[in-house]
Amino acid sequence: MTSRRTIHVNDRMQSGYSYDLTAPEGADFDPAFTPYFTPGEMLEMGVFEGKYCNDCRDEFPADWFENARVADKPDPDLNYFGVKSRQPLSVWREKGWIYGPDPRGWFQWYCRYYMGRRLPDIDAIQIKRWRGFARHAGQVRANCDPGDIHCRPRQRQALLQWAYDPFV
């Protein structure tokens, strides 16, 4: 059994928000949600051009950032596949990709979910979005020779940023 722990958030995008961790870290996931990478592995490999979680590291485990590829300004070279991979937050908002109490989007939700926060309604939405992203792996498999990791680097980077295996 997991003891309940409360996380208090105070960063540039969110203050006065608190949430409880009710599941063990990295466990008790919805059976429909089977991410390939942990948030820490993703940060270490290189995601979001190094520009993610820079002002909210205190919220997450320090070991996620020990070898993370982060920067003050977006740098596509920090991405695993070395390509531009992100759109401004304003685009995410315009497209309706921000749900619930996670103003930074899907990856913030995943970090919090991984740590043990459970919000059934929001979790269901985000897991559905994650499952829908699998189509990109199908496109990589259909259009790239096996083992050619240089084929479709933007799609592969996107897969990594959604915790899918980009080496499909």
Secondary structure, 3 states (H helix, E strand, C coil): CCCCEEEEEECCCCEEEEEEECCCCCCCCCCCCCCCCCHHHHHHHCCHHHCCCCCCHHHCCHHHHCCCCCCCCCCHHHCCCCCCCCCCHHHHHHCCCCCCCCCCCHHHHHHHHHHCECCHHHHHHHHHHHHHCCHHHHHHHHHCCCCCCCCCHHHHHHHHHCCCCCCC
